Amino acid sequence: MLDRVIRGVGGLFVVLSLALGYWVNQGFYLFTAFVGLNLLQSAFTNWCPMMYFLRKAGVSN
């Protein structure tokens, strides 16, 4: 369950930051890069910073 929520949140952040970068300010593309780098590092370390927040919110494995 936690993995599915993490992928969903990551996808939402990417789409939202791309839309904000297009319509509001191109600086939001930096957030897209940040999310992408976090997803990449989580593929190698099996840990994502979002896991901390989701566990605090009550999402379990």
Rosetta constraint file for C-alpha pairs under 8 A:
AtomPair CA 1 CA 5 HARMONIC 6.37 0.50
AtomPair CA 1 CA 59 HARMONIC 7.64 0.50
AtomPair CA 1 CA 60 HARMONIC 6.76 0.50
AtomPair CA 1 CA 61 HARMONIC 5.30 0.50
AtomPair CA 2 CA 6 HARMONIC 6.13 0.50
AtomPair CA 2 CA 51 HARMONIC 7.61 0.50
AtomPair CA 2 CA 54 HARMONIC 7.71 0.50
AtomPair CA 2 CA 59 HARMONIC 6.32 0.50
AtomPair CA 2 CA 60 HARMONIC 5.89 0.50
AtomPair CA 2 CA 61 HARMONIC 5.04 0.50
AtomPair CA 3 CA 7 HARMONIC 6.24 0.50
AtomPair CA 3 CA 61 HARMONIC 7.70 0.50
AtomPair CA 4 CA 8 HARMONIC 6.13 0.50
AtomPair CA 5 CA 9 HARMONIC 6.05 0.50
AtomPair CA 6 CA 10 HARMONIC 6.02 0.50
AtomPair CA 6 CA 50 HARMONIC 6.86 0.50
AtomPair CA 6 CA 51 HARMONIC 7.23 0.50
AtomPair CA 7 CA 11 HARMONIC 6.05 0.50
AtomPair CA 8 CA 12 HARMONIC 6.09 0.50
AtomPair CA 9 CA 13 HARMONIC 6.08 0.50
AtomPair CA 10 CA 14 HARMONIC 6.23 0.50
AtomPair CA 10 CA 35 HARMONIC 6.72 0.50
AtomPair CA 10 CA 39 HARMONIC 7.59 0.50
AtomPair CA 11 CA 15 HARMONIC 6.22 0.50
AtomPair CA 12 CA 16 HARMONIC 5.92 0.50
AtomPair CA 13 CA 17 HARMONIC 5.88 0.50
AtomPair CA 13 CA 32 HARMONIC 7.30 0.50
AtomPair CA 13 CA 35 HARMONIC 7.25 0.50
AtomPair CA 14 CA 18 HARMONIC 6.08 0.50
AtomPair CA 14 CA 31 HARMONIC 7.96 0.50
AtomPair CA 14 CA 32 HARMONIC 5.31 0.50
AtomPair CA 14 CA 35 HARMONIC 6.84 0.50
AtomPair CA 14 CA 36 HARMONIC 7.79 0.50
AtomPair CA 15 CA 19 HARMONIC 6.21 0.50
AtomPair CA 16 CA 20 HARMONIC 6.16 0.50
AtomPair CA 17 CA 21 HARMONIC 5.92 0.50
AtomPair CA 17 CA 28 HARMONIC 5.56 0.50
AtomPair CA 17 CA 29 HARMONIC 6.34 0.50
AtomPair CA 17 CA 31 HARMONIC 6.40 0.50
AtomPair CA 17 CA 32 HARMONIC 5.72 0.50
AtomPair CA 18 CA 22 HARMONIC 6.16 0.50
AtomPair CA 18 CA 28 HARMONIC 7.03 0.50
AtomPair CA 18 CA 29 HARMONIC 6.22 0.50
AtomPair CA 18 CA 32 HARMONIC 6.68 0.50
AtomPair CA 19 CA 23 HARMONIC 6.08 0.50
AtomPair CA 19 CA 24 HARMONIC 7.92 0.50
AtomPair CA 20 CA 24 HARMONIC 5.06 0.50
AtomPair CA 20 CA 25 HARMONIC 6.44 0.50
AtomPair CA 20 CA 26 HARMONIC 7.66 0.50
AtomPair CA 20 CA 28 HARMONIC 6.13 0.50
AtomPair CA 21 CA 25 HARMONIC 4.88 0.50
AtomPair CA 21 CA 26 HARMONIC 4.32 0.50
AtomPair CA 21 CA 27 HARMONIC 6.34 0.50
AtomPair CA 21 CA 28 HARMONIC 4.64 0.50
AtomPair CA 21 CA 29 HARMONIC 5.46 0.50
AtomPair CA 22 CA 26 HARMONIC 6.41 0.50
AtomPair CA 27 CA 31 HARMONIC 7.73 0.50
AtomPair CA 28 CA 32 HARMONIC 6.80 0.50
AtomPair CA 29 CA 33 HARMONIC 6.41 0.50
AtomPair CA 30 CA 34 HARMONIC 6.21 0.50
AtomPair CA 31 CA 35 HARMONIC 6.21 0.50
AtomPair CA 32 CA 36 HARMONIC 6.20 0.50
AtomPair CA 33 CA 37 HARMONIC 6.09 0.50
AtomPair CA 34 CA 38 HARMONIC 6.22 0.50
AtomPair CA 35 CA 39 HARMONIC 6.21 0.50
AtomPair CA 36 CA 40 HARMONIC 6.17 0.50
AtomPair CA 37 CA 41 HARMONIC 6.16 0.50
AtomPair CA 38 CA 42 HARMONIC 6.07 0.50
AtomPair CA 38 CA 48 HARMONIC 6.74 0.50
AtomPair CA 38 CA 49 HARMONIC 7.83 0.50
AtomPair CA 39 CA 43 HARMONIC 6.42 0.50
AtomPair CA 39 CA 48 HARMONIC 7.27 0.50
AtomPair CA 40 CA 44 HARMONIC 7.07 0.50
AtomPair CA 41 CA 45 HARMONIC 6.14 0.50
AtomPair CA 41 CA 46 HARMONIC 7.96 0.50
AtomPair CA 41 CA 47 HARMONIC 7.91 0.50
AtomPair CA 41 CA 48 HARMONIC 7.80 0.50
AtomPair CA 42 CA 46 HARMONIC 4.87 0.50
AtomPair CA 42 CA 47 HARMONIC 4.99 0.50
AtomPair CA 42 CA 48 HARMONIC 5.26 0.50
AtomPair CA 43 CA 47 HARMONIC 7.85 0.50
AtomPair CA 47 CA 51 HARMONIC 7.23 0.50
AtomPair CA 48 CA 52 HARMONIC 7.79 0.50
AtomPair CA 49 CA 53 HARMONIC 7.42 0.50
AtomPair CA 50 CA 54 HARMONIC 6.16 0.50
AtomPair CA 51 CA 55 HARMONIC 6.01 0.50
AtomPair CA 52 CA 56 HARMONIC 6.30 0.50
AtomPair CA 53 CA 57 HARMONIC 6.22 0.50
AtomPair CA 54 CA 58 HARMONIC 6.39 0.50
AtomPair CA 54 CA 59 HARMONIC 5.44 0.50
AtomPair CA 54 CA 60 HARMONIC 7.97 0.50
AtomPair CA 55 CA 59 HARMONIC 5.09 0.50
AtomPair CA 55 CA 60 HARMONIC 6.22 0.50
